[in-house]
Amino acid sequence: MKDISWQQLDLQWNWHPCAQMKDYESFKPLVIQSAQGCYLNLADGKKVIDAISSWWCKSLGHQHPVLKQALSEQLEKFEHVIFANTTNKIIVRLAEKLTQFMPHLTKVFYAGDGSCAVEIALKMSLHARVIGGEHLRRKIIALHNGYHGETLGALSVSDVGLYRQSYRAWLFEPVFVSPVYVTSAEDPKWETIESEWPRIEQSLAPYAATATALIVEPLVQGAGGMKLYSPDFLRRIAHWAKQHGIHLIADEIMTGIGRTGKRLACEYAGIQPDFVCLGKGLTSGWIPFSTVLTTESLYQTFYDEMNTGKAFLHSHTYSGHVLGARLALATLHIMETEHLYARACTLQTILRRLMQEVADKTGLLTNLRGLGAWVAADLVVPDPHQRWGYLVYQAAVHNTIYWLPPLTISDHTLSELKEITLQAILEVFG
């Protein structure tokens, strides 16, 4: 069957995510034949660089042999068993590994995707208040431009109008606080926001006794525009939350597992969250799989006889999915043995240099920013109402406003990516 036929059949039946389907009339979906490393191989013989790690999850690229072997070995034993009142050595070993990330986080709750992990953390926080008789603590504090997922609770604490606005009638309203943005660790505000903190603290004061949790994407806001904010801001607001008995939820679904050059982006601020949500890169995008790490204290809040009604009864069919757990173990092993946390730090320098070259040659990029294995810049556009970013995307066949490639990408492929980006911008803007 010709490629165009597959595209036509696709659009006859499929509704694609995060898209205006009318756009597909003029810019047909790419037909993927196979994928290897950092490349997507198309049915027409062309190769495309997976410059955003297939929605930020393919940290180890495609078809990593160690992950393939791990999956194959587990499939020979069993693929999924209900995690309610069963266990296995794989899930135990993974929990042991994850609780080494931050010693105070000693318990692991499993789900299937990032949104569900966020929902679990929010529910645990609120439920703990109910058990403790703290009935006034119902408010959630979140950050402007933050994004935490598409389920109603996760969407409620997100601040990206494009996703949120149509569902406002069903969402609860959090308190939104503006972080202090920076472009790199060289920015003076990276180290201190002392002059701005009194104003921020004053805006938080009315909610000190009524907030149950503060939720943040540590340092990097993905869907909100690939924005980078000061670790000192995170340090101060986390300390404020702890002072007032407010739970801190760190949504590390995109930033965790090495994307920023550390296992967790929280480490840059030296904070100790009450909850850490992980997903995406945890299995390098092979299996939908997410976790919530939390403290012994919160675990003990729910620990009692069943008739007390304290049990946390959030049920998820694929909680503790053993294929995801096996892939997560293999991913963490690869991250360590192939020194990919260090590689992410090296990529930070390379990515910024290459994006700066694009900026210099086009004169059309501003506000370069990045941390670890991602870099972003804003297009300088003549008409903000025109979809310039989408036009560049069509020309390059990948997102050219930011790069967030697999950690395993080669320097040669990065240079190739730079040239594709450069030519795409020049093609659109002349």
VMD Tcl script that draws the C-alpha trace (Angstrom):
set ca {
  {0.00 0.00 0.00}
  {1.38 3.44 -0.93}
  {2.37 5.79 1.89}
  {-0.30 8.29 0.98}
  {-2.91 5.59 1.44}
  {-1.74 4.99 4.99}
  {-2.02 8.71 5.66}
  {-5.53 8.81 4.24}
  {-6.59 5.77 6.26}
  {-5.04 7.27 9.37}
  {-7.03 10.47 9.01}
  {-10.19 8.54 8.21}
  {-10.20 6.92 11.65}
  {-7.62 8.44 14.00}
  {-7.86 11.55 16.16}
  {-4.32 12.64 17.01}
  {-3.32 14.16 20.37}
  {-2.57 17.82 20.99}
  {-3.54 18.89 17.47}
  {-6.04 20.77 15.37}
  {-6.92 17.97 12.97}
  {-7.68 20.40 10.14}
  {-3.94 21.12 9.99}
  {-3.43 17.54 8.85}
  {-5.19 18.31 5.59}
  {-2.16 20.28 4.42}
  {0.60 18.76 6.57}
  {0.07 15.03 6.53}
  {1.29 12.83 9.41}
  {4.69 11.20 8.97}
  {4.50 7.47 8.29}
  {7.05 5.83 10.60}
  {8.61 2.65 9.26}
  {11.14 2.11 12.04}
  {13.27 3.98 14.57}
  {16.87 3.58 15.66}
  {18.94 5.64 18.07}
  {18.04 9.30 17.57}
  {16.41 8.82 14.16}
  {12.89 8.08 12.92}
  {12.91 6.23 9.60}
  {10.01 7.17 7.36}
  {8.20 4.93 4.90}
  {9.45 7.08 2.00}
  {13.07 6.40 2.95}
  {13.77 9.72 4.67}
  {15.28 10.00 8.16}
  {14.13 12.50 10.77}
  {15.99 13.42 13.96}
  {13.84 12.84 17.05}
  {14.84 16.23 18.41}
  {12.29 16.30 21.24}
  {12.71 12.68 22.35}
  {9.19 11.79 21.23}
  {7.48 14.13 23.70}
  {10.39 14.18 26.15}
  {10.43 10.49 27.04}
  {13.02 8.77 24.79}
  {16.03 9.63 26.94}
  {17.99 6.63 25.63}
  {16.76 6.93 22.06}
  {15.05 4.14 20.16}
  {15.81 0.40 20.18}
  {18.41 0.49 22.95}
  {19.67 -3.13 23.04}
  {19.84 -3.36 26.84}
  {16.21 -2.25 27.17}
  {15.14 -4.64 24.44}
  {16.86 -7.52 26.23}
  {15.35 -6.56 29.59}
  {11.85 -6.51 28.10}
  {12.36 -9.80 26.32}
  {13.62 -11.54 29.46}
  {10.67 -10.34 31.52}
  {8.15 -11.39 28.85}
  {9.36 -14.96 29.25}
  {8.28 -14.90 32.93}
  {5.11 -12.81 33.19}
  {3.89 -9.54 31.70}
  {1.41 -8.19 34.25}
  {-0.19 -9.34 37.48}
  {-2.47 -7.33 39.75}
  {-0.30 -5.45 42.27}
  {-2.95 -5.52 44.99}
  {-1.73 -8.15 47.47}
  {1.01 -9.52 45.18}
  {4.65 -8.58 44.77}
  {7.74 -9.66 42.87}
  {11.48 -9.14 43.07}
  {11.50 -6.68 40.14}
  {9.14 -4.19 41.77}
  {10.94 -4.54 45.10}
  {14.32 -3.88 43.51}
  {12.96 -0.84 41.68}
  {11.45 0.63 44.85}
  {14.77 0.14 46.63}
  {16.55 1.93 43.78}
  {14.11 4.84 43.62}
  {14.19 5.48 47.35}
  {17.94 6.06 47.03}
  {17.23 9.23 45.05}
  {16.36 11.14 48.21}
  {16.82 9.29 51.52}
  {13.77 10.92 53.14}
  {11.47 9.52 50.42}
  {11.03 5.93 51.56}
  {7.74 4.86 49.96}
  {6.77 4.37 46.30}
  {3.26 4.36 44.81}
  {2.91 3.30 41.16}
  {0.65 4.52 38.35}
  {0.68 4.52 34.57}
  {1.26 8.07 33.35}
  {2.32 11.49 34.54}
  {-1.14 12.97 34.98}
  {-2.17 10.07 37.21}
  {0.99 10.47 39.30}
  {0.12 14.12 39.87}
  {-3.48 13.21 40.75}
  {-2.20 10.68 43.30}
  {0.06 13.23 44.98}
  {-2.75 15.80 45.15}
  {-5.19 13.23 46.55}
  {-2.70 11.96 49.12}
  {-2.09 15.50 50.36}
  {-5.78 16.35 50.68}
  {-6.69 12.95 52.14}
  {-3.97 13.29 54.77}
  {-5.52 16.60 55.84}
  {-8.93 14.94 56.18}
  {-7.45 12.19 58.35}
  {-5.62 14.76 60.46}
  {-8.69 16.94 60.94}
  {-7.08 19.88 59.09}
  {-10.27 20.66 57.21}
  {-9.28 24.23 56.33}
  {-6.29 23.05 54.30}
  {-7.85 22.66 50.86}
  {-6.00 25.16 48.66}
  {-3.28 24.22 46.19}
  {-0.52 26.69 45.36}
  {0.94 26.35 41.86}
  {3.14 28.35 39.50}
  {2.16 30.59 36.62}
  {2.99 28.88 33.28}
  {3.10 25.51 35.01}
  {1.72 22.36 33.40}
  {1.00 19.05 35.14}
  {-1.24 16.99 32.86}
  {-4.64 16.61 31.24}
  {-6.79 14.87 33.87}
  {-9.03 17.30 35.73}
  {-6.99 17.58 38.92}
  {-3.70 17.90 37.07}
  {-5.26 20.39 34.67}
  {-6.64 22.40 37.57}
  {-3.15 23.09 38.89}
  {-1.85 23.93 35.40}
  {-1.67 27.45 34.02}
  {-1.57 27.06 30.25}
  {-4.78 28.58 28.95}
  {-4.72 26.74 25.65}
  {-5.29 23.47 27.53}
  {-7.23 24.77 30.53}
  {-9.68 27.44 29.44}
  {-12.45 25.30 27.93}
  {-12.81 23.23 31.10}
  {-12.78 25.96 33.76}
  {-16.30 25.11 34.89}
  {-15.09 21.70 36.07}
  {-11.74 22.73 37.53}
  {-10.85 23.88 41.03}
  {-8.96 27.16 41.29}
  {-5.48 27.08 42.81}
  {-3.41 30.07 43.89}
  {-0.91 30.87 41.13}
  {2.46 32.44 41.96}
  {4.94 33.79 39.42}
  {8.45 32.31 39.55}
  {11.57 34.36 38.86}
  {12.88 33.42 35.43}
  {16.52 33.11 34.35}
  {18.33 32.02 31.19}
  {21.24 30.07 32.68}
  {23.34 29.50 35.80}
  {25.30 32.64 34.87}
  {22.23 34.81 35.50}
  {22.64 36.67 38.85}
  {19.13 35.59 39.86}
  {20.24 31.96 39.63}
  {22.04 32.42 42.95}
  {19.72 34.84 44.73}
  {16.35 36.57 44.35}
  {16.66 38.29 47.71}
  {15.36 41.63 46.43}
  {12.21 40.03 44.97}
  {11.40 37.52 47.67}
  {9.60 39.88 50.14}
  {6.99 40.68 47.48}
  {6.48 37.00 46.67}
  {6.30 36.01 50.33}
  {3.70 38.70 50.96}
  {1.52 37.30 48.17}
  {1.74 33.83 49.74}
  {0.96 34.92 53.31}
  {-2.88 34.77 53.05}
  {-2.70 31.03 52.26}
  {-0.27 29.89 54.96}
  {-3.05 28.28 57.02}
  {-5.35 27.10 54.20}
  {-3.00 25.53 51.63}
  {-2.52 21.78 51.65}
  {0.17 21.59 48.95}
  {2.49 23.54 46.69}
  {3.13 21.90 43.30}
  {6.04 22.82 41.03}
  {7.92 21.63 37.98}
  {11.40 22.03 39.45}
  {13.26 24.78 37.54}
  {11.97 23.89 34.05}
  {8.42 24.55 32.87}
  {7.89 22.43 29.76}
  {4.50 23.02 28.12}
  {4.42 26.55 29.55}
  {7.09 27.60 27.07}
  {10.30 25.81 28.08}
  {10.94 28.41 30.74}
  {13.79 28.22 33.28}
  {13.47 29.75 36.74}
  {15.81 30.44 39.62}
  {16.75 27.61 42.00}
  {16.85 30.24 44.73}
  {13.17 30.93 44.07}
  {12.48 27.21 44.41}
  {14.63 27.00 47.54}
  {12.83 29.90 49.21}
  {9.28 28.87 48.31}
  {9.99 25.29 49.40}
  {11.32 26.57 52.73}
  {8.24 28.78 53.11}
  {5.97 25.78 52.49}
  {7.82 23.68 55.06}
  {7.64 26.48 57.63}
  {3.86 26.54 57.30}
  {3.23 22.79 57.16}
  {2.36 22.78 53.45}
  {3.25 19.69 51.39}
  {5.66 20.20 48.50}
  {4.92 18.21 45.32}
  {7.80 18.09 42.81}
  {6.54 17.17 39.36}
  {9.75 15.68 37.91}
  {7.95 13.84 35.11}
  {9.92 15.68 32.43}
  {12.89 16.95 34.45}
  {13.70 13.75 36.34}
  {16.08 10.91 35.42}
  {18.89 13.06 34.06}
  {17.26 15.58 31.75}
  {18.75 18.53 33.64}
  {22.08 16.85 34.37}
  {21.08 15.43 37.75}
  {18.82 12.55 38.76}
  {16.28 15.12 39.97}
  {16.14 18.83 39.15}
  {15.25 19.39 42.83}
  {18.91 18.77 43.62}
  {19.86 22.17 42.18}
  {17.87 23.85 44.96}
  {18.79 21.37 47.71}
  {15.16 20.88 48.71}
  {13.31 17.90 50.21}
  {9.84 17.51 48.66}
  {7.06 15.54 50.34}
  {6.17 14.01 46.96}
  {8.19 13.44 43.79}
  {6.33 12.39 40.62}
  {8.32 10.50 37.98}
  {7.41 9.26 34.50}
  {8.46 9.71 30.85}
  {12.21 9.01 30.98}
  {11.81 6.48 33.79}
  {11.33 3.71 31.20}
  {12.90 5.72 28.36}
  {9.46 5.83 26.76}
  {9.08 2.07 26.25}
  {6.11 1.50 28.57}
  {3.62 3.96 30.17}
  {4.78 3.89 33.77}
  {4.89 6.47 36.56}
  {5.60 6.67 40.27}
  {5.01 8.87 43.28}
  {7.74 8.88 45.91}
  {6.72 10.05 49.37}
  {7.75 10.07 53.02}
  {7.40 7.58 55.84}
  {5.41 10.19 57.77}
  {2.74 10.50 55.07}
  {2.65 6.73 54.67}
  {2.02 6.32 58.40}
  {-0.87 8.82 58.23}
  {-2.84 6.23 56.24}
  {-1.57 3.16 58.14}
  {-4.28 1.74 60.44}
  {-7.01 -0.86 60.72}
  {-9.25 -1.01 57.63}
  {-12.39 -0.06 59.56}
  {-10.88 3.35 60.44}
  {-11.36 4.49 56.83}
  {-7.81 5.77 56.55}
  {-6.65 3.56 53.68}
  {-5.58 5.28 50.45}
  {-7.80 3.43 47.99}
  {-6.66 4.97 44.73}
  {-6.78 1.96 42.39}
  {-4.91 1.80 39.12}
  {-5.21 -1.31 36.94}
  {-1.58 -1.13 35.85}
  {-0.07 -0.04 39.15}
  {3.31 -1.72 39.51}
  {3.28 -3.02 35.92}
  {6.23 -5.39 35.87}
  {7.30 -4.62 32.29}
  {7.55 -0.96 33.18}
  {9.42 -1.80 36.38}
  {11.92 -4.00 34.53}
  {12.52 -1.30 31.93}
  {12.90 1.32 34.66}
  {15.57 -0.77 36.37}
  {17.40 -1.18 33.08}
  {17.10 2.54 32.31}
  {18.57 3.53 35.67}
  {21.39 1.03 35.19}
  {22.21 2.46 31.75}
  {22.10 6.04 33.06}
  {24.76 5.15 35.61}
  {27.00 2.78 33.65}
  {27.02 4.91 30.49}
  {27.60 8.09 32.55}
  {24.59 9.84 31.02}
  {24.06 12.28 33.88}
  {27.48 13.70 33.06}
  {26.66 13.54 29.35}
  {23.59 15.71 29.94}
  {25.83 18.35 31.50}
  {28.16 18.20 28.49}
  {25.18 18.50 26.16}
  {24.20 21.72 27.93}
  {27.31 23.46 26.55}
  {27.02 21.94 23.07}
  {23.30 22.68 22.67}
  {23.65 26.31 23.75}
  {26.60 26.85 21.40}
  {24.75 25.39 18.43}
  {21.53 27.28 19.14}
  {23.57 30.47 19.52}
  {25.03 29.84 16.07}
  {21.51 29.62 14.67}
  {20.60 32.84 16.47}
  {23.68 34.64 15.16}
  {23.17 33.52 11.55}
  {19.44 34.29 11.42}
  {19.06 37.21 13.81}
  {15.65 35.74 14.60}
  {16.16 34.04 17.97}
  {16.22 35.62 21.38}
  {16.13 34.63 25.06}
  {18.29 31.52 24.73}
  {17.95 29.33 27.80}
  {18.67 25.81 28.89}
  {19.77 23.47 31.64}
  {21.24 20.05 30.98}
  {20.09 18.30 27.82}
  {17.68 20.88 26.43}
  {17.87 24.35 24.95}
  {15.18 26.79 23.84}
  {14.89 30.17 22.19}
  {12.07 32.48 21.14}
  {11.49 33.38 17.51}
  {11.50 37.11 16.78}
  {8.38 37.36 14.60}
  {6.92 40.26 12.60}
  {3.30 39.30 13.38}
  {2.61 37.47 16.68}
  {-0.75 36.27 15.36}
  {0.89 34.30 12.54}
  {1.85 30.69 13.39}
  {5.52 31.14 12.58}
  {6.64 28.30 14.85}
  {4.31 25.91 13.05}
  {5.63 27.02 9.66}
  {9.20 26.37 10.79}
  {8.09 22.99 12.15}
  {6.66 22.10 8.74}
  {9.86 23.14 7.01}
  {12.13 21.18 9.35}
  {9.82 18.26 10.19}
  {10.65 18.65 13.87}
  {10.15 21.28 16.53}
  {12.80 23.91 15.97}
  {12.00 26.32 18.78}
  {13.60 23.99 21.30}
  {15.76 20.90 21.27}
  {15.35 18.19 23.89}
  {17.13 15.23 22.29}
  {17.93 11.76 23.61}
  {20.88 11.84 26.01}
  {22.61 9.36 23.71}
  {22.66 11.71 20.71}
  {26.05 12.15 19.01}
  {27.82 15.46 18.47}
  {27.59 14.82 14.71}
  {23.80 14.44 14.86}
  {23.56 17.63 16.92}
  {25.46 19.50 14.20}
  {23.06 18.04 11.66}
  {20.15 19.20 13.80}
  {21.58 22.70 13.92}
  {21.81 22.88 10.12}
  {18.26 21.61 9.67}
  {17.00 24.18 12.14}
  {18.95 26.97 10.47}
  {17.69 26.11 7.00}
  {14.10 25.76 8.19}
  {14.12 29.23 9.74}
  {15.72 30.76 6.65}
  {13.19 29.01 4.40}
  {10.26 30.46 6.33}
  {11.63 33.94 6.98}
  {13.74 34.32 3.86}
}
mol new
graphics top color blue
foreach p $ca { graphics top sphere $p radius 0.5 }
foreach p [lrange $ca 0 end-1] q [lrange $ca 1 end] { graphics top cylinder $p $q radius 0.2 }
display resetview
